[in-house]
Amino acid sequence: MKYNRQTPCVYQKLKVVYHGIPKNASTSVKNALYEYEHGHEFQGSKQWVHKGNEKGGSLYPEVECIKTKFNDWLHLTVVRNPFSRFISFYSDLFAGTTNLRHNIPPFYVDNNIVLEPKPIDDVIDIIESYDDENADEHFSSQSSFVHFQPIEVLKLEELETSWKLITDKIQVDYKPLNVYNRSDDTFELSENQKQRIYNRYKQDFIAFNYSYEVDDGKV
């Protein structure tokens, strides 16, 4: 994908391949895996753990290698209800509820999209206008980040329970995941908006077993 900066990263001592998905606790999971892999916390900004350079804490092989070289390692990913992921994306980039970004993702520069408060319908127009191949990683489908099967799928809604099982599986001491990013999740979606989001991410609803209904329209 043209704008996908978050391909799977590997942890050699743990024999783990993490298929990170933006807006799905990837900062928390990568910092935890880094600490298990290296025996100490990642130094510097916790967000820099995503970087693959000398300042970062992630090792990103070519995607084709993921499908062949690491097929006997533990592959895992974290998914979430596509409605709540959209709200997190909207809150982060377009609702004006979080700090303005100083590092504007290239997708928005290239497509002349200004990161300023916008109505939800306008942002749904954006996600409908770009397929995964050309979309920003923050609103590409979750399925597009999964590059291997079989894979352990952890749901964000029950992440701590699942994380305990993962730490048992990789034989490390369980520590609760730290939370580094929080979004305003109080926005309500209309039925029309939910239908449009469902149509855009239908493959995620099906692949990860999420239902269309959202209690009281909130996510």
C-alpha positions, 0 to 999 in steps of 0.5 A, spaced: 500 500 500 502 506 498 501 510 504 502 504 509 507 505 514 506 499 519 507 493 516 509 487 520 514 487 525 518 481 528 521 480 535 527 475 534 528 472 541 520 472 542 519 469 535 513 473 534 511 477 528 506 483 530 501 485 525 500 492 527 494 496 525 493 503 526 488 506 531 488 499 535 493 499 541 499 498 536 503 503 540 501 499 547 503 492 544 509 494 540 512 498 547 510 491 551 513 487 546 520 491 545 520 491 553 520 483 553 524 482 547 530 487 550 529 486 557 528 494 558 523 499 556 524 503 550 527 509 551 525 516 548 518 518 546 513 511 546 511 513 539 518 512 536 517 505 537 514 505 531 520 507 527 524 502 523 531 507 524 536 508 529 531 512 533 526 507 533 524 500 536 521 496 530 524 491 525 520 491 519 522 485 514 519 485 507 512 483 507 514 477 502 519 475 507 513 475 513 510 469 508 516 465 508 521 466 513 517 466 519 511 461 518 513 457 524 513 464 529 507 466 533 503 471 528 498 476 532 494 482 531 489 486 534 482 488 531 477 492 534 469 494 532 470 498 525 465 503 528 469 505 534 476 505 529 472 510 525 471 514 531 478 514 533 480 516 527 475 521 526 477 524 533 484 524 532 485 527 525 478 531 524 474 532 530 479 537 534 479 533 540 486 532 540 492 535 539 493 538 532 498 533 529 505 536 527 507 531 523 501 530 517 501 524 514 503 524 507 496 522 504 493 528 506 499 533 503 498 529 497 491 529 496 490 536 499 486 534 505 486 539 510 487 536 517 481 541 521 475 539 524 470 536 519 463 533 520 463 526 520 459 525 513 465 529 510 470 524 513 466 518 511 466 521 504 474 521 504 474 514 506 469 512 501 473 515 496 480 511 496 481 504 496 486 500 501 491 501 496 491 508 496 488 510 503 492 513 509 494 507 513 489 510 519 483 508 515 485 503 511 481 496 512 484 492 518 484 486 513 489 489 509 494 489 515 494 482 516 499 478 511 499 471 514 495 466 516 494 463 521 494 469 526 492 470 533 487 475 533 486 479 539 480 484 540 481 490 543 474 490 547 477 484 551 485 486 550 487 485 557 484 478 557 487 476 551 494 479 552 494 475 558 494 468 554 499 471 549 504 472 555 503 465 557 504 463 550 511 466 549 513 465 556 514 472 559 511 475 565 504 478 564 504 486 565 498 490 563 498 494 557 500 501 558 495 506 554 499 511 551 493 514 546 486 516 548 480 518 543 474 521 545 469 516 543 462 519 545 460 521 538 454 518 535 453 515 528 446 516 525 444 510 521 446 512 515 453 513 517 453 506 520 451 503 513 456 507 509 462 505 514 459 498 514 459 498 506 466 501 506 469 496 512 464 490 510 470 485 510 472 487 517 466 486 520 465 479 516 473 477 517 473 479 525 466 477 527 463 484 528 456 485 528 453 491 524 449 493 531 452 498 535 448 500 542 445 506 542 448 508 536 455 510 540 461 506 539 
